[in-house]
Amino acid sequence: MAGVLNGFAVIFVLVGVGYLAARFRLLGEHGVDVLARVVYYVATPALLFEMLAKTPTAKVFSSEILVAGAAVLVVGATSFAAARWLWGRDLQSSVLGMLAASYSNSTNLGIPIATFILGGQQYVTPLVLFQMVVYQPFAIMLLGLGQPPEDGSPQGGRRLADALRGFANPMLVGGVLGVAASATGWARPAFLDSSLAMIGAMTVPSALLVFGMSFVAGSSFDREEASKLELWLVVVLKSAVYPLVAYLLARFAFGLDAPAVLAATVLAALPTANMVYVLAVRYQRCKSLARDASLITTLLSIPVVFAVVWLLGG
């Protein structure tokens, strides 16, 4: 359990450093936006490539990844429908609300939790793969579809161009190239692997710094404030409904063994990933929702994870 508490402590330290950096304007007026772009365009694609290039392609088709994907889609679809038709949000805002309710912090918290509670990092791999290879690129494609044309032309005449722009996002490119490298067994030069590993290692700490910087008034502008009801629906979906759905699917729909059921439920209880806020900054939507959901679900995930382990793990 000490490893899990250490994982939470690392998060709060880096968030605090980001807050102080913004509070004393160490990175200038636009520091949060620039750092968020570094995470989006540079660091995360490199991390995706490195992770997938070293992962056997057979892991992509395991039953565990089907459980992770089904649970994410159930919760994400519920959040998207509520945002789109209950609160009348536009496409981009609905997608970001969907991510806030269903996109988990599977790296910074998922890896230590898998190591120290579940007994091995292999338990978190299916969730990481599904989120980074399938879910995140698909969500970014939808965000791209909702982006107004840069030349000001009518939206209706740019559907094909918008769709192509959505598929060309850096996350998807990094993921596809990583899978291709794994499938072909490409022996990469050592210097290339080392370079990409160093760049990819920037992803988690940089995203946490961006998250901490968001708490300084004036560090970013939110064009669309979420209602308290919308925020709490996202929190309930992420902290309670998502773990329950993952448990039911793992145990009854897919018939996994006890350790796999525990792993699926514990990992579903992870908080909203800080990458959601990075995307909110990138698309200038729902920044307050992404920020507050990440903070609240991080605090709630501590008792929820321990409760799941106590109930299912003995």
Secondary structure, DSSP 8 states (H G I E B T S, - for coil): -HHHHHHHHHHHHHHHHHHHHHHTTTT-TTHHHHHHHHIIIIIHHHHHHHHHHTS-GGGGGSHHHHHHHHHHHHHHHHHHHIIIIIS---HHHHHHHHHHHH-B-TTTTHHHHIIIIISSGGGTHHHHHIIIIIIHHHHHHHHHHTS--TT---GGGGHHHHHHHHHT-HHHHHHHHHHHHHHHT----HHHHHHHHHHHTTHHHHHHHHHHHTTSTTSS--SS---HHHHHHHHHIIIIIHHHHHHHIIIIIS---HHHHHHHHHHHTS-B-THHHHHHHHHTS-HHHHHHHHHHHHHHHHHHHHHHHHHHH-
